[in-house]
């Protein structure tokens, strides 16, 4: 490095807060924006950065790393003794064999290479196996070494230009399959070697589809390397789109699909940058391309299709850190339109990220269960999924800290306080019980519920707090919630029998109460009553049930019930709330 080069501040000893400030500045992010994305105040960010506050706990450090797009945790913590790549999973047992095949370049062979047509058929079978297998890395890890060696041999033995181009096209797509296997494993250098070789082979082949596929994966590799590489991702994407666009009028569906996939990649990178307009603009362009494909078409490599656009919309909203919009898009997307098991699992992980952003950790974890059912290996190697799992209950202490500190502030004011202050105090007392129920602490949960009920009795009989719904009448609904969060099905049903939904004037809050009742009936093994109760929730406020993860889970589970009556009723309700197409 030249003597006048600008030093990197992160190369020098810095405390956590200073590193956070450097990384925030590099992202072009104000303290106010960072605070909003973290659910904190700008003053909290400032105090962490200037060292007034101690280094946050690990769950918050991970959250900061996600928002600032930090790949190696040591960049944020300064601890170089144990670098942690936040998006890298474990190494698969078959990785050494795949690596050996990629790195071996024998110049002689005592056998004839398979034809490109034969290799193409094997490659197609490998893609099909990947999409249908829950343990997809295990399956393609077993197929790749021979495919790689045979495709390399076919290129070396091709004598004529047309044969060589055909062999290069197959080799490029073998490298593409290899990238799916290597991604999120602890060998980034190998991933980049494969990406570069794939791009060279694709260019040598002059095959538009192979070029588009190699560019699609290379752009992802750049983008996933962090904000400093977003320009490189865009350069690859845009240059390839300029190459493919003039070919589209006479292009086969495979080329149209890879073009649409690249258009979405441009939107994905824009979302990572925080550019809302560009992100949704590229998504719209990709959707228009999807509409030009047959209704049942599904691209075997990228999963691009009409059906995937709902999943892509969830991803855009999640990358823009828009929790509410993520949940709305998740409600509209239909995972059943995604035939690929690993891609369906990936979509479930994106949905879980949306629920997590929206403050619905339980629904996020339940959605990750569905990701695991679709493809265990996808969730095992996905950094976002692991972080959601690691960070859920860790926030309960923070919730308690806020609740208790506020109660300590409000309690001395109660003797002369107006009803609004008494009501918000009661609401906070119930929140303490709610969190205790989430922890599984039965005694504390019902103890705080009793305290909140006593506060409710100090309010006028007809009083109803306009923001929290706290009142005498709401305590029955709150009792149902406590029992449900304690996973006590029988007690939930008993409390539901005592609660009177008619005492809740708010339509959305009444719908929320009906959903909690339905959860209780479902826990108690009464699916038909649960569905009937969700009908009542829909009558009260359709949008509340449409965007509630618990309600959607019950409905979708019952669409697969052994009972034809339950399946039909659940399907009808699923169509009404937009979970399934009519």
VOVOSE-828141 format. One record per residue (C-alpha): z, y, x; chain. Coordinates in steps of 0.2 Angstrom, whole numbers, always signed. Layout:
N
      up   north    east   chain
       Z       Y       X       A
...
//
This chain:
582
      up   north    east   chain
      +0      +0      +0       A
      -4     +17      +7       A
     +10     +29     +12       A
      +6     +41      -2       A
      +6     +28     -16       A
     +17     +32     -31       A
     +32     +20     -30       A
     +36     +10     -45       A
     +53     +15     -52       A
     +57      -3     -57       A
     +55      -8     -38       A
     +72      +1     -35       A
     +89      -3     -40       A
     +92      +4     -58       A
    +105      +1     -71       A
    +100      -6     -88       A
     +99     +11     -97       A
     +88     +18     -84       A
     +76      +3     -84       A
     +75      +5    -103       A
     +71     +23    -102       A
     +57     +20     -89       A
     +49      +6    -100       A
     +51     +16    -115       A
     +42     +31    -107       A
     +28     +20    -101       A
     +25     +14    -118       A
     +23     +32    -124       A
     +38     +29    -136       A
     +50     +43    -141       A
     +69     +39    -143       A
     +67     +42    -162       A
     +53     +29    -163       A
     +62     +16    -152       A
     +78     +19    -162       A
     +69     +16    -179       A
     +62      +0    -172       A
     +79      -6    -167       A
     +88      -1    -182       A
     +99     +11    -172       A
    +101     +30    -171       A
     +92     +41    -158       A
    +109     +45    -151       A
    +113     +27    -148       A
     +97     +25    -138       A
    +101     +41    -128       A
    +118     +35    -124       A
    +112     +18    -118       A
     +99     +26    -107       A
    +112     +38     -99       A
    +125     +25     -97       A
    +137     +32    -109       A
    +137     +15    -119       A
    +138      -2    -110       A
    +123     -13    -109       A
    +120     -21    -126       A
    +123     -39    -130       A
    +110     -52    -127       A
    +102     -52    -144       A
    +100     -33    -144       A
     +93     -35    -126       A
     +80     -47    -132       A
     +76     -36    -147       A
     +73     -21    -135       A
     +62     -32    -124       A
     +51     -37    -139       A
     +49     -19    -145       A
     +45     -13    -127       A
     +33     -28    -125       A
     +43     -33    -109       A
     +36     -51    -104       A
     +49     -54     -89       A
     +67     -50     -94       A
     +71     -45     -76       A
     +60     -30     -79       A
     +73     -24     -91       A
     +89     -31     -84       A
     +86     -29     -66       A
     +92     -46     -62       A
     +79     -54     -51       A
     +89     -70     -47       A
     +83     -78     -63       A
     +66     -71     -70       A
     +64     -76     -88       A
     +47     -75     -96       A
     +51     -71    -114       A
     +35     -79    -120       A
     +34     -95    -110       A
     +39    -112    -116       A
     +43    -128    -107       A
     +31    -137     -96       A
     +23    -152    -105       A
     +23    -169     -97       A
      +4    -170     -97       A
      +2    -153     -88       A
      +1    -160     -70       A
     -13    -171     -75       A
     -23    -157     -83       A
     -19    -146     -68       A
     -25    -159     -56       A
     -42    -161     -66       A
     -45    -143     -66       A
     -41    -140     -47       A
     -51    -155     -42       A
     -69    -152     -37       A
     -77    -168     -30       A
     -94    -166     -23       A
    -100    -184     -24       A
     -99    -196     -38       A
    -103    -214     -40       A
    -107    -213     -58       A
    -119    -204     -69       A
    -112    -190     -80       A
    -112    -191     -99       A
    -125    -181    -107       A
    -121    -164    -115       A
    -123    -171    -132       A
    -111    -185    -129       A
     -98    -173    -121       A
    -101    -161    -136       A
     -97    -175    -148       A
     -81    -179    -138       A
     -76    -161    -138       A
     -78    -160    -157       A
     -67    -175    -159       A
     -54    -167    -147       A
     -54    -151    -158       A
     -52    -161    -174       A
     -38    -171    -166       A
     -29    -155    -161       A
     -30    -148    -178       A
     -24    -163    -187       A
      -9    -168    -175       A
      +8    -161    -176       A
     +10    -165    -158       A
      -6    -157    -153       A
      -2    -154    -135       A
      +2    -172    -132       A
     -15    -177    -140       A
     -26    -165    -131       A
     -16    -166    -115       A
     -21    -185    -115       A
     -40    -181    -118       A
     -42    -166    -107       A
     -42    -173     -89       A
     -57    -185     -93       A
     -66    -171    -102       A
     -64    -159     -88       A
     -70    -171     -75       A
     -85    -177     -85       A
     -90    -159     -90       A
     -89    -153     -72       A
     -99    -168     -66       A
    -112    -165     -79       A
    -115    -147     -73       A
    -116    -153     -55       A
    -129    -167     -59       A
    -140    -156     -70       A
    -157    -154     -62       A
    -166    -143     -73       A
    -161    -126     -80       A
    -161    -130     -98       A
    -150    -145     -95       A
    -139    -135     -83       A
    -136    -121     -96       A
    -132    -134    -110       A
    -119    -143     -98       A
    -112    -125     -94       A
    -110    -122    -112       A
    -100    -138    -115       A
     -90    -135     -99       A
     -85    -117    -105       A
     -79    -124    -122       A
     -69    -138    -113       A
     -61    -124    -103       A
     -57    -115    -120       A
     -48    -131    -126       A
     -39    -132    -110       A
     -32    -114    -113       A
     -25    -119    -129       A
     -15    -133    -120       A
     -10    -122    -105       A
      -5    -107    -115       A
     +14    -103    -116       A
     +17    -116    -102       A
     +25    -111     -85       A
      +9    -109     -75       A
      +1     -92     -79       A
     -10     -93     -63       A
     -18    -109     -70       A
     -21    -101     -86       A
     -30     -86     -78       A
     -40     -98     -67       A
     -46    -108     -82       A
     -50     -91     -92       A
     -61     -85     -77       A
     -70    -101     -75       A
     -73    -102     -94       A
     -81     -85     -94       A
     -92     -89     -79       A
     -98    -105     -86       A
    -101     -97    -103       A
    -111     -83     -95       A
    -121     -96     -85       A
    -125    -105    -101       A
    -132     -90    -110       A
    -125     -98    -126       A
    -119     -84    -138       A
    -105     -95    -145       A
     -99    -100    -128       A
     -99     -82    -122       A
     -89     -76    -138       A
     -77     -90    -137       A
     -73     -87    -118       A
     -71     -68    -121       A
     -60     -71    -136       A
     -48     -81    -125       A
     -49     -70    -110       A
     -45     -55    -121       A
     -30     -64    -128       A
     -24     -68    -110       A
     -26     -49    -105       A
     -17     -43    -121       A
      -2     -56    -119       A
      +0     -50    -101       A
      +8     -33    -107       A
      +3     -15    -112       A
      -4     -12     -95       A
     -18     -25     -99       A
     -23     -19    -116       A
     -37      -8    -110       A
     -44     -24    -101       A
     -42     -34    -117       A
     -52     -20    -126       A
     -65     -20    -113       A
     -69     -38    -114       A
     -69     -38    -133       A
     -80     -23    -135       A
     -93     -28    -122       A
     -94     -45    -130       A
     -96     -38    -148       A
    -110     -26    -141       A
    -119     -42    -134       A
    -117     -52    -150       A
    -120     -39    -164       A
    -139     -38    -162       A
    -140     -57    -163       A
    -131     -58    -180       A
    -146     -57    -192       A
    -152     -74    -187       A
    -136     -81    -180       A
    -128     -97    -186       A
    -111     -97    -194       A
    -103    -102    -177       A
    -108     -85    -169       A
    -104     -75    -185       A
     -87     -83    -185       A
     -83     -79    -166       A
     -89     -62    -169       A
     -77     -60    -184       A
     -63     -67    -173       A
     -67     -54    -159       A
     -67     -40    -172       A
     -49     -46    -177       A
     -44     -47    -159       A
     -48     -29    -157       A
     -37     -25    -172       A
     -23     -36    -165       A
     -23     -26    -149       A
     -23     -10    -159       A
      -8     -16    -168       A
      +1     -20    -152       A
      -3      -2    -147       A
      +5      +5    -163       A
     -12     +12    -169       A
     -11      +8    -188       A
     -27     +15    -193       A
     -38      +6    -180       A
     -28     -10    -183       A
     -32     -11    -201       A
     -49      -4    -199       A
     -54     -19    -187       A
     -45     -31    -199       A
     -57     -24    -213       A
     -72     -26    -202       A
     -67     -44    -199       A
     -64     -48    -217       A
     -81     -42    -221       A
     -88     -54    -208       A
     -78     -68    -216       A
     -86     -64    -233       A
    -103     -68    -225       A
     -97     -86    -221       A
     -98    -100    -233       A
     -82    -101    -244       A
     -77    -118    -236       A
     -82    -113    -218       A
     -68    -115    -205       A
     -72    -111    -187       A
     -65    -126    -177       A
     -59    -116    -162       A
     -52     -99    -168       A
     -49    -105    -186       A
     -59     -90    -192       A
     -63     -91    -210       A
     -61     -82    -227       A
     -44     -91    -229       A
     -37     -85    -212       A
     -38     -67    -216       A
     -22     -67    -226       A
     -13     -74    -211       A
     -21     -61    -200       A
     -15     -47    -211       A
      +3     -54    -209       A
      +0     -53    -190       A
      -6     -35    -190       A
      +9     -30    -201       A
     +21     -39    -189       A
     +13     -32    -173       A
     +15     -14    -181       A
     +34     -18    -184       A
     +31     -15    -203       A
     +44     -27    -210       A
     +41     -23    -228       A
     +22     -24    -227       A
     +24     -40    -217       A
     +33     -48    -232       A
     +21     -41    -244       A
      +6     -48    -234       A
     +16     -65    -233       A
     +17     -65    -252       A
      -1     -64    -253       A
      -6     -76    -239       A
      -9     -94    -244       A
      -4    -106    -229       A
     -12    -121    -238       A
     -30    -113    -235       A
     -27    -116    -216       A
     -32    -134    -213       A
     -26    -134    -194       A
      -8    -140    -192       A
      -5    -129    -176       A
     -13    -114    -184       A
      -3    -116    -200       A
     +13    -117    -190       A
      +8    -101    -180       A
      +6     -92    -197       A
     +23     -98    -203       A
     +30     -91    -187       A
     +22     -74    -190       A
     +29     -75    -208       A
     +46     -78    -200       A
     +44     -63    -189       A
     +40     -53    -204       A
     +56     -59    -213       A
     +66     -56    -198       A
     +59     -38    -196       A
     +63     -35    -215       A
     +82     -40    -212       A
     +80     -58    -221       A
     +86     -69    -207       A
     +89     -84    -218       A
     +72     -83    -225       A
     +65     -82    -207       A
     +74     -98    -202       A
     +69    -107    -218       A
     +51    -102    -214       A
     +52    -108    -196       A
     +58    -125    -204       A
     +40    -125    -212       A
     +32    -121    -195       A
     +41    -136    -188       A
     +35    -147    -202       A
     +17    -142    -199       A
     +18    -144    -180       A
     +34    -146    -170       A
     +25    -142    -153       A
     +19    -125    -159       A
     +36    -119    -163       A
     +43    -127    -147       A
     +32    -117    -136       A
     +32    -101    -146       A
     +43     -87    -138       A
     +45     -77    -155       A
     +51     -92    -164       A
     +64     -96    -151       A
     +71     -79    -151       A
     +72     -78    -170       A
     +82     -94    -169       A
     +93     -88    -155       A
     +97     -71    -163       A
    +100     -74    -181       A
    +119     -77    -183       A
    +123     -66    -168       A
    +120     -51    -178       A
    +135     -55    -190       A
    +147     -47    -178       A
    +137     -31    -178       A
    +137     -31    -197       A
    +156     -34    -197       A
    +159     -20    -185       A
    +149      -7    -195       A
    +157     -13    -211       A
    +175     -12    -204       A
    +173      +4    -195       A
    +167     +12    -211       A
    +181      +5    -221       A
    +194     +11    -209       A
    +186     +29    -211       A
    +185     +28    -230       A
    +201     +20    -235       A
    +213     +35    -232       A
    +202     +46    -243       A
    +203     +34    -258       A
    +218     +42    -267       A
    +209     +58    -271       A
    +191     +51    -269       A
    +178     +52    -283       A
    +171     +37    -291       A
    +155     +37    -280       A
    +166     +35    -264       A
    +177     +21    -272       A
    +161     +12    -277       A
    +154     +12    -260       A
    +170      +7    -253       A
    +170      -8    -265       A
    +152     -12    -260       A
    +157     -12    -242       A
    +172     -24    -246       A
    +160     -36    -254       A
    +148     -35    -239       A
    +162     -41    -228       A
    +163     -56    -240       A
    +145     -58    -240       A
    +144     -59    -221       A
    +159     -71    -221       A
    +150     -82    -233       A
    +135     -82    -221       A
    +147     -88    -207       A
    +154    -102    -219       A
    +171     -94    -220       A
    +176     -99    -238       A
    +193     -91    -237       A
    +188     -74    -230       A
    +172     -73    -242       A
    +182     -75    -258       A
    +197     -64    -251       A
    +185     -50    -248       A
    +177     -53    -265       A
    +194     -52    -273       A
    +197     -35    -264       A
    +181     -28    -270       A
    +185     -34    -288       A
    +201     -25    -287       A
    +192      -9    -282       A
    +179     -12    -296       A
    +194     -12    -309       A
    +199      +6    -303       A
    +182     +12    -309       A
    +178     +17    -327       A
    +172      +2    -338       A
    +155     +10    -340       A
    +153     +16    -322       A
    +138      +9    -312       A
    +134     +15    -294       A
    +116     +21    -294       A
    +112     +15    -276       A
    +122      -1    -273       A
    +124      -7    -292       A
    +143      -8    -288       A
    +153      -9    -305       A
    +164     -20    -314       A
    +150     -30    -322       A
    +141     -33    -305       A
    +156     -44    -298       A
    +150     -59    -308       A
    +134     -58    -299       A
    +142     -55    -283       A
    +153     -71    -286       A
    +137     -81    -288       A
    +130     -74    -272       A
    +146     -79    -262       A
    +145     -97    -269       A
    +127     -98    -265       A
    +129     -92    -247       A
    +143    -105    -245       A
    +130    -118    -251       A
    +142    -123    -265       A
    +130    -128    -278       A
    +142    -133    -291       A
    +153    -118    -289       A
    +137    -107    -290       A
    +133    -115    -307       A
    +150    -112    -313       A
    +150     -94    -307       A
    +133     -91    -315       A
    +139     -97    -332       A
    +153     -84    -331       A
    +141     -70    -325       A
    +133     -59    -338       A
    +116     -52    -332       A
    +115     -40    -347       A
    +129     -30    -339       A
    +116     -25    -325       A
    +106     -11    -331       A
     +95     -10    -315       A
     +79     -21    -318       A
     +77     -25    -299       A
     +95     -29    -297       A
     +95     -40    -312       A
     +80     -49    -306       A
     +89     -52    -289       A
    +104     -59    -298       A
     +93     -71    -307       A
     +86     -77    -291       A
    +103     -80    -284       A
    +107     -90    -300       A
     +91    -100    -297       A
     +96    -103    -279       A
    +113    -110    -286       A
    +104    -122    -298       A
     +92    -128    -285       A
    +107    -131    -273       A
    +115    -141    -288       A
    +100    -152    -290       A
     +93    -143    -306       A
     +76    -138    -302       A
     +70    -136    -320       A
     +84    -124    -323       A
     +80    -115    -307       A
     +62    -112    -312       A
     +67    -106    -329       A
     +79     -94    -321       A
     +65     -88    -310       A
     +55     -85    -326       A
     +69     -73    -331       A
     +69     -64    -314       A
     +50     -62    -316       A
     +53     -54    -334       A
     +65     -42    -327       A
     +55     -36    -311       A
     +40     -45    -306       A
     +39     -36    -289       A
     +57     -42    -285       A
     +53     -60    -286       A
     +36     -58    -278       A
     +43     -51    -262       A
     +59     -62    -261       A
     +58     -76    -249       A
     +71     -87    -257       A
     +61     -87    -274       A
     +45     -91    -266       A
     +53    -106    -256       A
     +60    -113    -272       A
     +43    -111    -282       A
     +33    -118    -267       A
     +44    -133    -265       A
     +43    -137    -283       A
     +24    -136    -283       A
     +26    -153    -273       A
     +39    -160    -284       A
     +37    -179    -290       A
     +39    -173    -307       A
     +22    -167    -315       A
     +32    -156    -327       A
     +40    -147    -312       A
     +24    -146    -303       A
     +15    -138    -317       A
     +28    -125    -321       A
     +30    -121    -303       A
     +12    -119    -301       A
     +10    -107    -316       A
     +24     -96    -309       A
     +17     -97    -291       A
      +0     -90    -299       A
      +9     -76    -308       A
     +18     -70    -293       A
      +3     -72    -282       A
      +9     -86    -271       A
      -6     -97    -276       A
     -23     -92    -282       A
     -27     -95    -300       A
//
